[in-house]
Amino acid sequence: MKKRDDAGLESRRKFMKSMALTGGGVAVAATIGQASADEPQIDDGATADRPTGYHETQHIRDYYAKAQF
C-alpha cells in the first residue's frame, strides 16, 4: 500500500480555505455595492425640463427630408 501524501493534502486544504475566503469577500463587496446603489439620488432639477423618449428635432426633420425610403 502507498502512504498518503500529506503535503498534497495540506495544499488542497489551503486552496479550499482560500476559495472560501474569496467567496466571502466577493459576497461582502457585492453587498456593499448594492447598499451604496440603494442610496437616494439627489435630483438637481436639471433633467426635469428635458422631454423624455423620442422627440423630433431639426436634425431629425432634415434627415427625413433628405431620406429616400
TAWO-V727527 format. One record per pair of residues at least 24 apart in sequence whose C-alpha atoms are under 6 Angstrom apart, sorted by the first residue. I is the first residue (numbers start at 0). J is the second residue. Records with the same first field share a line. If there is no record, write none. Layout:
I=J / J
//
This chain:
none
//
